Amino acid sequence: MEQMTCIAPGPQTHRASVGDVRARVLAEHARLRALIADVDRLATAVSAGDVRCLEPLREKAARLYRILGDHIDHEEAVLVPIIRTIDAWGTVRVEQLLEEHAGQRMALKEAIEELELEGSDVGQSVQSTCWEILHDMRREEHDLLHPDLWREDTILVEIGA
């Protein structure tokens, strides 16, 4: 399984175009989906009573949760500055993103604790977490990463002009 590497903010990130940043985040989402599919297969087996998959599930789910935490940090570093200025609703969108990320961090903390459960309960917990992650990524892609928002040219909105 490949290790997901987030692009750290730095001089190169600042020079990257808005479209490049969006493409990189979407590529990370694709890699996360592949990891989630692998973990979900194990979770399904454990939920069905296959105890041989319990330890591999715990290991891979813990790794997924660490990677997801790093991804959330990365998104905040590279997306917040762009989203804040992307349109008239940028500030609201940033608040939404930060609220969702705070909730995701709490859910990840709980999910890590639930890896200590026994038997099929672990599988069900991990499945639920995987589904929540997928749902959150779809919503984020629609609400914050939609191509209509990510233009290289700035659109100035004047109210009352």
Summary of the structure (lengths in Angstrom):
residues: 161
radius of gyration: 18.0
end to end distance: 55.3
largest distance: 67.2
contacts: 454
relative contact order: 0.15
helix: 75%
strand: 0%
